[in-house]
Amino acid sequence: MSRPPAQGLRVCMFSTVHNPDDVRVFHREARTLAAAGHRVVLLVHADGAKAVRQGVEIIGVKKPGRRWRRILNGWHFYRMARRLNAEVYHFHDFELLPWGWLLKKSGAARVIYDCHENHPETILERAWLPAWLKPALARLVAFIEPRLARPLDAVLCVVPDQQQRLQRAGCRTLLVRNYPRLELFVRPAPSRQEAEIIYLGGLSVARGARLLVDIMQALRQRHPRIRLLCLGPFNEPEVERNVRAYARQRQVDGCMAFLPRVAHEQVAGFLHRARVGLIPWQPVPQMLKMCYPNKVFEYMACGLPVVASDLPGLRQLIEPAQCGILVRAEEAPAHAAAIATLLDDPDAAREMGERGRVFAQAHYAWRQEANVLLDCYEAMRR
């Protein structure tokens, strides 16, 4: 992970979607490359001009107020990237594919597409898109993505089925999974004391945002003092308004707290104070795919027992580690009963969390993925 290259490459990473503190973009990939001696500049939407963090130069571009302006801002990012005269351009968003393709066709060194999501299925989750448009748009994305990505030097994927889909289409792919930097999640000495459960990550209906309200209503019958902390942003303002209104209607808004943005270095502190980590994902196309969500690995790294929806991808991660309870995805009472089981038996919960922590140390460490990333960059020299 810390292998120094003979001479660092000039690297331009850019994203119009992710924030400067993004876990994969900044904390995993950009920091890893900078630590290995590459000269990394990160272009992102952010207020402020320039900053240097962990050896990465961050150039902030003012974020447009409307979504369509953000998409059009790709042209601005393209021009800024070209002016940096990098040897490797590494971009992170589907909407930037035309500009990545143009960088490659113009002979601008090496170009890498970092594909964070199964984008055709992700389209179906977007609350702001009309329901009638989603299926056609998903098919269009599935058609366009591999054709624009095929000429690029590498496509970094996060899950095997995503890699296989793009590989079959002729793309040059590598699997760089979302495993955590375990050193950020070292467990402190004090034991957990707070009557708190936690959900980590983005909130949407498909990710169980409304179900969390029903879970809390059912859980409070047995644990009236329990609190839920949701650590992550809603994917759409409309979803946030609906979920908050639903929580008020169900009279659980007082025991649900929402923190949309927390620095990645502070996440472990919240996890260590919690008693159970939740993943109430719903059986929609995106969630039925194999997945490597950050929250699973970070719960495990902190020794936090998990209650999760029994979906194929989550089952493949949780069952081998024996670190959680899987329940029917749509049934709030089943989620609440599993959480109550762990709250009522802290010794069993502690043992379950410890199994997850040991398993994560052995199997889910970013250092192994970092080596894949660094090897990819070594190949960019040839």
C-alpha positions in Angstrom: 0.0 0.0 0.0 2.9 2.4 0.7 5.1 1.2 -2.2 6.8 4.4 -3.6 6.8 4.5 -7.4 10.1 5.3 -9.2 8.6 8.7 -10.0 5.1 9.9 -9.1 2.6 10.4 -11.9 0.7 13.6 -12.3 -2.9 12.6 -11.5 -6.1 14.6 -11.9 -9.2 13.1 -10.1 -12.5 14.9 -10.7 -16.1 14.5 -9.7 -19.2 16.6 -10.1 -21.3 14.4 -7.7 -19.1 13.5 -4.8 -18.0 15.9 -2.0 -14.3 16.7 -1.1 -14.6 14.3 1.9 -16.0 11.4 0.0 -14.9 8.1 1.5 -13.9 6.3 -1.7 -12.7 9.2 -3.8 -10.7 11.1 -1.1 -10.0 8.9 1.9 -9.3 5.7 0.0 -8.1 6.4 -3.5 -6.7 9.9 -3.5 -4.9 9.5 -0.1 -3.5 6.1 -1.2 -2.1 7.5 -4.4 -0.6 10.6 -2.7 1.0 8.4 0.0 2.6 6.3 -2.7 4.3 9.4 -4.2 1.8 10.4 -7.0 1.0 14.1 -7.3 -2.8 14.1 -7.0 -5.1 17.0 -7.7 -8.8 16.6 -6.9 -11.4 18.7 -8.7 -14.8 18.7 -6.9 -17.9 20.9 -6.3 -17.1 22.8 -3.1 -17.0 26.3 -1.7 -13.5 27.7 -1.4 -10.6 27.8 -3.8 -7.7 25.5 -2.9 -6.5 23.3 0.0 -4.0 20.6 0.6 -5.1 17.6 2.8 -3.2 14.4 3.4 -0.9 15.3 0.4 -3.9 15.8 -2.0 -4.4 19.2 -3.6 -8.2 19.9 -3.6 -9.6 22.6 -6.0 -13.1 23.5 -5.2 -15.6 24.6 -7.9 -18.8 26.4 -6.8 -21.7 24.0 -6.9 -24.6 25.0 -9.1 -28.0 25.2 -7.4 -29.8 23.0 -9.9 -29.1 19.4 -10.9 -29.1 20.1 -14.7 -26.6 22.9 -14.2 -24.3 20.4 -12.4 -24.5 18.0 -15.4 -23.7 20.9 -17.8 -20.8 21.9 -15.5 -18.9 18.8 -16.8 -17.6 21.0 -19.6 -16.1 23.3 -17.1 -14.4 20.4 -15.2 -13.1 19.0 -18.6 -11.4 22.3 -19.4 -9.9 22.7 -15.9 -8.7 19.1 -16.1 -7.0 19.6 -19.5 -5.2 22.7 -18.1 -3.6 20.6 -15.4 -1.8 18.6 -18.0 -2.0 15.4 -16.0 -0.6 12.1 -17.0 -3.6 10.2 -15.6 -7.2 11.5 -15.5 -9.4 9.6 -13.1 -13.1 10.5 -13.0 -15.9 9.2 -10.7 -19.3 9.9 -12.2 -21.4 8.4 -15.0 -22.4 11.9 -16.1 -18.7 12.6 -16.8 -18.3 9.7 -19.2 -18.6 11.9 -22.4 -15.8 14.1 -21.0 -13.7 11.1 -20.1 -14.2 9.7 -23.6 -13.2 13.1 -25.1 -10.1 13.2 -22.9 -9.1 9.8 -24.3 -9.9 10.6 -27.9 -7.9 13.8 -27.7 -4.8 11.9 -26.7 -4.7 13.3 -23.2 -2.6 10.6 -21.5 -4.4 7.8 -19.6 -8.0 7.9 -18.5 -9.7 5.9 -15.8 -13.4 5.6 -15.1 -14.3 4.8 -11.5 -17.8 3.2 -11.6 -19.2 3.4 -8.1 -22.7 2.1 -8.8 -24.7 -0.3 -11.0 -26.0 2.8 -12.8 -28.9 1.2 -14.8 -30.5 0.0 -11.6 -29.6 3.2 -9.7 -31.8 5.1 -12.2 -34.8 3.2 -10.9 -34.2 4.6 -7.3 -34.2 8.3 -8.3 -37.2 9.9 -6.7 -37.0 13.1 -8.9 -37.5 11.1 -12.1 -41.0 10.4 -13.4 -41.9 6.8 -12.9 -42.9 6.3 -16.6 -39.4 7.5 -17.7 -37.2 5.3 -15.4 -37.3 2.0 -17.3 -36.4 3.6 -20.7 -33.7 5.7 -19.1 -32.2 2.7 -17.3 -32.0 0.9 -20.7 -30.4 3.9 -22.2 -27.8 4.1 -19.5 -27.0 0.4 -19.9 -26.5 1.0 -23.6 -24.4 4.1 -23.4 -22.1 3.4 -20.4 -20.0 0.5 -21.9 -19.7 2.2 -25.2 -18.2 5.3 -23.8 -16.1 3.4 -21.3 -14.7 0.8 -23.8 -11.9 3.1 -25.2 -10.7 4.1 -21.7 -7.5 2.6 -20.1 -9.3 1.2 -17.1 -12.7 0.9 -15.5 -12.6 0.5 -11.7 -15.6 -1.5 -10.4 -16.8 -2.0 -6.8 -18.7 -5.4 -7.1 -18.2 -8.5 -9.2 -21.4 -8.4 -11.2 -20.8 -4.8 -12.2 -17.3 -5.8 -13.4 -18.6 -8.8 -15.3 -21.3 -6.7 -17.1 -18.7 -4.1 -18.3 -16.1 -6.8 -19.0 -18.5 -8.6 -21.3 -19.0 -5.3 -23.2 -15.3 -5.1 -23.9 -14.2 -2.7 -21.1 -10.8 -3.1 -19.4 -12.0 -3.6 -15.8 -10.5 -4.0 -12.3 -12.3 -4.7 -9.1 -11.5 -2.2 -6.3 -13.9 -2.9 -3.5 -15.1 -0.5 -0.8 -13.3 -2.0 2.1 -12.5 0.4 5.0 -9.2 1.8 6.2 -9.3 -0.2 9.4 -6.9 2.1 11.3 -9.8 4.7 11.4 -12.0 2.4 13.3 -9.9 1.1 16.2 -12.1 0.5 19.2 -11.5 2.7 22.2 -11.4 1.3 25.7 -14.8 2.6 27.1 -17.8 0.2 26.6 -21.0 1.3 25.0 -23.4 3.0 27.3 -26.0 4.8 25.2 -29.4 3.5 24.4 -28.8 4.3 20.7 -29.0 2.4 17.4 -27.5 3.8 14.2 -28.0 3.9 10.5 -25.0 5.0 8.5 -25.1 6.2 4.9 -27.4 7.8 2.4 -31.2 7.7 3.0 -33.8 6.9 0.3 -37.0 4.9 0.2 -35.2 2.0 -1.4 -32.6 2.1 1.5 -35.4 1.9 4.0 -35.9 5.6 5.1 -39.7 5.2 5.7 -39.2 1.7 7.2 -36.9 3.2 9.8 -39.9 5.2 11.1 -42.0 2.0 11.4 -39.2 0.2 13.1 -38.9 2.9 15.7 -42.6 2.9 16.4 -42.6 -0.9 16.9 -39.3 -0.9 18.9 -40.4 1.8 21.4 -43.1 -0.5 22.7 -40.4 -2.6 24.3 -37.7 0.1 24.6 -39.4 3.5 25.2 -36.0 5.3 25.7 -34.3 4.1 22.5 -33.0 6.6 20.0 -32.0 6.2 16.4 -29.2 8.3 14.8 -29.2 8.5 11.0 -25.8 9.5 9.9 -26.0 10.5 6.3 -27.9 12.7 3.8 -31.2 12.0 2.2 -30.9 11.4 -1.6 -33.7 13.8 -2.4 -35.3 16.8 -0.6 -38.7 15.4 -1.3 -37.8 12.1 0.4 -36.6 14.0 3.4 -39.8 16.0 3.7 -41.9 12.9 3.4 -39.9 10.9 6.0 -39.8 13.7 8.5 -43.6 14.2 8.1 -44.2 10.5 8.5 -42.1 10.4 11.7 -44.2 13.2 13.1 -47.4 11.4 12.2 -46.1 8.2 13.9 -45.0 10.3 16.9 -41.4 9.1 16.8 -39.7 12.2 15.5 -38.5 13.0 19.0 -36.4 9.8 19.1 -34.9 10.1 15.6 -32.0 12.3 14.9 -30.6 13.1 11.4 -27.0 14.3 10.8 -26.5 14.8 7.1 -22.8 15.4 7.0 -20.1 14.1 9.3 -16.3 14.1 8.6 -15.2 10.6 7.8 -12.7 10.7 10.7 -15.5 11.2 13.1 -17.8 8.4 12.0 -16.1 5.8 14.2 -16.8 7.8 17.3 -20.5 7.7 16.6 -20.4 3.9 15.8 -18.6 3.1 19.0 -21.3 4.8 21.1 -24.1 2.9 19.4 -25.3 -0.6 20.3 -26.7 -1.9 17.0 -26.1 -1.0 13.3 -29.1 -1.1 10.9 -29.3 -1.8 7.2 -33.1 -1.8 6.3 -32.6 -2.0 2.5 -35.6 -2.9 0.4 -35.8 -5.6 -2.4 -35.5 -3.3 -5.4 -33.3 -4.0 -8.4 -30.3 -2.0 -7.2 -30.3 -3.6 -3.7 -30.8 -7.2 -5.0 -27.5 -7.0 -6.8 -24.3 -8.0 -5.0 -23.2 -5.0 -3.0 -20.3 -3.9 -0.9 -21.8 -1.0 1.2 -19.4 1.0 3.3 -21.8 0.7 6.3 -21.5 -3.1 6.6 -17.7 -3.0 6.8 -17.6 0.0 9.1 -20.1 -1.6 11.5 -18.0 -4.7 11.6 -14.7 -2.8 12.0 -16.1 -1.2 15.1 -17.4 -4.4 16.6 -21.0 -3.3 16.1 -23.7 -6.1 15.7 -25.9 -5.7 12.7 -29.6 -6.1 11.9 -30.1 -6.1 8.2 -32.6 -7.0 5.5 -32.2 -10.5 4.2 -31.1 -9.6 0.7 -28.6 -11.8 -1.3 -25.7 -9.3 -1.3 -26.0 -8.5 2.4 -26.4 -12.2 3.3 -23.1 -13.0 1.5 -21.3 -10.4 3.7 -22.9 -11.0 7.1 -23.5 -14.7 7.3 -19.8 -15.8 6.9 -18.8 -13.4 9.7 -21.8 -14.4 12.0 -22.0 -10.7 13.0 -25.7 -9.9 12.6 -29.3 -10.9 12.3 -31.0 -11.1 8.9 -34.8 -10.4 8.7 -37.5 -10.0 6.1 -36.7 -6.8 4.4 -40.3 -5.3 4.3 -41.3 -6.2 7.8 -40.7 -3.5 10.4 -41.8 -5.7 13.3 -39.1 -8.3 12.3 -36.4 -5.6 12.3 -37.6 -4.2 15.6 -37.7 -7.7 17.2 -34.2 -8.4 16.1 -32.9 -5.1 17.5 -34.7 -5.8 20.8 -33.1 -9.2 21.0 -29.6 -7.6 20.8 -30.5 -4.8 23.3 -31.9 -7.3 25.8 -28.8 -9.6 25.6 -25.8 -7.3 25.6 -23.4 -10.2 26.1 -24.6 -12.0 23.0 -24.6 -8.7 21.1 -21.0 -8.0 22.2 -19.9 -11.5 21.0 -21.6 -11.0 17.7 -19.9 -7.6 17.2 -16.5 -9.1 18.1 -16.9 -11.8 15.5 -17.5 -9.2 12.9 -14.5 -7.1 14.0 -12.2 -10.1 13.8 -13.6 -11.1 10.4 -13.2 -7.6 9.0 -9.6 -7.5 10.1 -8.9 -10.7 8.2 -11.0 -10.2 5.1 -12.2 -6.6 4.6 -9.2 -4.3 4.8 -8.6 -1.5 2.3 -4.8 -2.4 2.2 -5.5 -5.3 -0.2 -7.6 -3.1 -2.5 -5.0 -0.4 -2.3 -2.5 -2.7 -3.9 -4.9 -3.3 -6.8 -5.2 0.5 -7.3 -1.5 1.0 -7.2 -0.8 -1.8 -9.6 -3.3 -0.2 -12.0 -1.4 3.1 -11.8 1.9 1.3 -12.4 0.3 -0.1 -15.6 -0.5 3.4 -16.7 3.2 4.0 -17.2 3.4 1.4 -20.0 
